[in-house]
Amino acid sequence: MRTLETKRLNLRPWQLSDVKDSLEYAKSSLVGPDAGWKPITTENKVIAGFGLHESTPDERIKSIKQREVGYVLNPEYWGNGYIPEAVRKVLEYSFIHKGIDLVWYGHFEDNLQSKRVNEKCGFQFKFKKERELTSLENQKVMQWYYNLSRETYMNGRIE
């Protein structure tokens, strides 16, 4: 992925020098379990991890070009609107520059912060399904899935 910039954010590929900053939030019990992993115990800085992953949550539409947004954010930076800002930029990049047809967004049922992000960014609820998280001792969680199509994005220019 190329570097994307918003007014406040620089979305770029990971660098080895980001390890210290990413460990700062990865060790938090407020981050890891909501992202599907155990917390790790061991102003120009990395405050989040962000990805646009190949994913097909609904096998019935596997023929279209689709991706899934995923992220984690250092809790010290929660409540500043950084993630909706980043998601909007990644949507623009996906639909306008990469020709993606559909972008998915998923969150665990009790992750209300992530639910709020998807509402702010125009995703529409599609379904939920149970998942087993091997990285969290096979804990079962309900994952809610939402998506946004390129057509809806282009017609509504979700900003």
C-alpha positions in Angstrom: 0.0 0.0 0.0 1.2 3.5 -0.7 1.4 6.2 1.9 -1.9 8.0 2.4 -2.2 11.4 4.2 -5.1 13.2 5.8 -4.9 16.6 7.7 -3.7 14.9 10.8 -2.5 11.4 9.8 0.2 9.7 7.8 -0.9 6.1 6.9 2.2 4.3 5.7 3.6 0.8 5.7 5.2 -0.5 8.9 8.9 0.1 9.6 11.2 -1.7 12.0 11.5 1.6 13.9 7.8 1.4 14.8 8.2 -1.6 17.2 8.5 0.5 20.4 5.5 2.6 19.6 3.3 -0.3 18.6 4.2 -2.3 21.7 2.9 0.7 23.8 -0.6 0.0 22.7 -0.3 -3.8 21.9 0.3 -4.5 25.6 -3.0 -2.9 26.6 -5.9 -5.0 27.7 -8.1 -2.4 26.2 -6.7 -3.2 22.7 -5.6 -6.8 22.3 -8.8 -8.7 23.2 -11.0 -6.4 21.0 -8.6 -7.0 18.1 -8.4 -10.8 18.7 -5.1 -11.3 20.6 -3.7 -11.4 24.1 -2.2 -8.2 25.3 1.6 -8.2 24.7 3.5 -8.0 27.9 6.9 -7.3 27.0 4.4 13.6 18.6 5.7 12.0 15.5 5.1 8.4 16.6 3.1 5.4 15.6 -0.2 5.4 17.4 -2.1 2.7 15.5 -1.9 -0.3 13.2 -4.1 -0.2 10.1 -4.7 -2.7 7.3 -6.8 -3.3 4.2 -6.9 -7.1 4.1 -8.1 -9.6 1.5 -11.2 -11.0 2.9 -14.5 -12.7 1.9 -16.8 -12.7 4.9 -19.8 -13.6 2.6 -18.8 -16.5 0.3 -21.9 -15.8 -1.9 -20.2 -12.8 -3.4 -16.6 -14.0 -3.6 -16.3 -13.1 -7.3 -16.2 -9.3 -6.6 -13.0 -7.4 -5.7 -13.3 -6.8 -1.9 -11.2 -6.0 1.2 -11.7 -5.7 4.9 -10.6 -2.8 7.0 -8.8 -3.7 10.3 -7.1 -1.5 12.9 -5.9 -1.0 16.4 -5.3 2.3 18.2 -3.3 3.2 21.2 -5.9 3.9 24.0 -4.1 7.1 24.9 -5.4 8.5 21.5 -9.0 7.2 21.7 -11.8 9.8 21.3 -9.9 12.1 18.9 -11.5 10.9 15.7 -8.3 9.4 14.2 -9.8 6.1 13.2 -12.8 7.5 11.3 -10.4 9.9 9.6 -8.1 7.0 8.6 -11.0 4.8 7.5 -12.4 7.5 5.2 -9.0 8.0 3.6 -8.7 4.2 3.0 -12.2 4.1 1.5 -11.2 6.9 -0.9 -8.0 5.0 -1.8 -9.8 1.7 -2.2 -12.7 2.8 -4.3 -11.1 5.6 -6.4 -7.5 4.4 -6.8 -7.6 0.6 -6.4 -11.0 -0.2 -8.0 -12.2 -2.2 -5.0 -15.9 -3.0 -5.3 -16.7 -3.6 -1.7 -15.1 -2.9 1.7 -16.0 -4.9 4.7 -15.8 -3.8 8.4 -16.1 -6.2 11.2 -16.1 -5.9 15.0 -16.8 -8.1 18.0 -20.3 -7.8 19.4 -19.3 -5.9 22.6 -16.8 -3.6 20.9 -18.9 -0.4 20.9 -16.1 1.9 19.9 -15.6 0.0 16.7 -19.4 -0.1 16.1 -19.4 3.7 16.4 -16.6 4.0 13.8 -18.5 2.0 11.2 -21.6 4.2 11.8 -19.6 7.4 11.3 -18.1 6.0 8.1 -21.3 4.9 6.4 -21.0 1.1 6.6 -24.2 -0.9 6.6 -24.9 -4.0 8.8 -25.1 -7.2 6.9 -24.8 -10.2 9.3 -23.2 -11.6 12.3 -21.5 -15.0 12.9 -19.7 -16.8 15.7 -15.9 -17.1 15.5 -13.5 -19.0 17.6 -10.3 -17.1 18.4 -7.4 -19.6 18.7 -5.1 -16.7 19.8 -7.4 -16.2 22.9 -7.6 -19.9 24.0 -10.4 -20.7 21.6 -12.7 -18.0 23.1 -16.0 -17.8 21.1 -17.1 -14.4 20.0 -19.8 -13.0 17.9 -18.5 -10.9 15.0 -20.7 -8.3 13.3 -20.0 -7.6 9.7 -20.8 -4.4 7.7 -19.9 -3.3 4.3 -19.8 -0.4 1.9 -19.9 -0.7 -1.8 -18.1 1.5 -4.3 -21.4 2.4 -5.9 -22.8 3.7 -2.6 -19.6 5.5 -1.8 -19.4 7.2 -5.2 -23.1 8.1 -5.2 -23.1 9.4 -1.6 -19.5 10.5 -1.4 -19.4 9.6 2.2 -17.2 12.2 3.9 
